[in-house]
Amino acid sequence: MATNSLHYSIQHHSLIKRHHPFDTPPPTLPLFLKPITTLNTNNITLSHSSSYNPFLTFSLSQTTSSSSTSQQTISFDLLRHLLQSKNFQQADEETRRLVIVLAGEASQKRGYVFFSEVQFISETDLKTIDELWREHSNNKFGYSVQKRMLEKVNGDFTKFFIKVGWMKKLDTEVEQYNYRSFPTEFIWELNDDTPEGHLPLTNALRGTQLLNNILNHPAFDAVGKEEQGEGAVDTHSNKENGAITATGLKDNSSSSSKPLGQRVVKPDYSF
């Protein structure tokens, strides 16, 4: 009896090795998708709940989807509906959920995306999200719009935050800016006064690396190439109406001699 059990274990393990070489990671299934409860192939049945061995969980079914999330059924219908209805606040939340799902299983379990996980999002999926935002905002919202604006300010995120309206000017004698409070101080309507690139929002509580990686994703390489021929912003010019500082803010007063870091209030913000 012991001999038969050992023989089955060795034979069973060899099947797994043939289907999954060590240099190929096992495919993952997003938590937001409906899991496949039972896999059958070659008369071997494995339960989806078998978590003691990741190779056993998803490897033996010939119909199992590949590791690419795009090849699994990710629906953008809800995002499309919310944008068509001009429900931009809910569309922003749905966009955030989709990015978490598309970034992989680890980000889903964690509930947010590390900047290093943006590379796992396919170009097709990220372009789809961007195209939906642009289509339903007259090209005023979207990641590619934000990428173009960031390029125009030479990658200066402080200037970018001011331009897209994520920071507001304070009513003080000295020029100061502060981050808007989420969600009450952000603009959820599309009108003439809404800043270009205002949506969708990206959480910058842990810094700008996540936003930077999204906007520099290969999905938006074409945007960067378009900007190369348009010329850079001259941040060193000195004109009669005030010098343009490294952050793009005009210094019209001698009292505004403080560095930007002292003039801009920077509390933690999360959205």
Secondary structure, 3 states (H helix, E strand, C coil): CHHHHHHHHHHHHHHHHHHCCCCCCCCCCCCCCCCCCEEEECCEEEECCCCCCHHHHHCCCCCCCCCCHHHCCCCCHHHHHHHHCCCHHHHHHHHHHHHHHHHCHHHHHHCCCCHHHHHHCCHHHHHHHHHHHHHCCCCCCCHHHHHHHHHHCCCCHHHHHHHCCCEEECCCCCCCEEECCCCCCCCCCCCCCCCCCCCCCCCCCCCCHHHHHHHCCHHHHHHHHHHHCCCCCCCCCEECCEEECCCCCEECCCCCCCCHHHHECCCCCCC
